[in-house]
């Protein structure tokens, strides 16, 4: 899963919230996240994005 994919998913969830749709469950590539609120789901996706960014950085230059 790419960081850009997660960013797109997060932005899509913000659009859903803006339009009145509340999605609190998400699944992709065998990863399933279910939270009580859409904002908790977005927070969890942000954490995954941060971990993905950190793991893609080179260890040394």
N, C-alpha and C positions, 0 to 999 in steps of 0.2 A: 504494500500500500504506500502510495506516494504522499508527501506532505501537501502537494497541490490538491490531491483528491480529498483529503481531510478538510482542507480550507474551503473547497467547493461545497462539501457536505455541511459545514458549519454555516456558511453564508446562506445556503438553501434553507436551513432550519430557521435562521433569522427572518427570511422572507415568509416562511410559513407562519411564524409567530405574528409578524406584522399583519398578515392576512387573516388571522384568527384561527389558524390550525395549530393544534398542540400535539406534537409528536414526541413521545417520551421513550421510544424504542427504536433501535437501529441495529442492522446486521450487515456485515460485508466481510468477505474473505474469511469466514469462520469466526469472526469476532462479533459477539452479540452484546449490546449494552441496553439495559433497561433501567430507567430512573423514574422517580416520582413526578418530576416536572421536566418540561422541555429545557429550562435553563440548567438544570442539573446534568442533563444529557449533553448540552453544549459545553459545559465545563469539563465533562469527562472527555469529550472529543478534543478539546483544547489540550488536555494533559497528554493524550495519545499523540497529537501533533507535535508537542514539545519533545516527547520521547523519541519520535521518529526523526526530528531534526537533529537531536543530539547524537543519535546512533548513526546518522549518515555523515557526520563530520569526521574528518581524518583524525587519527590518534596523534600523529606527529607530522611535522612539515619537513 
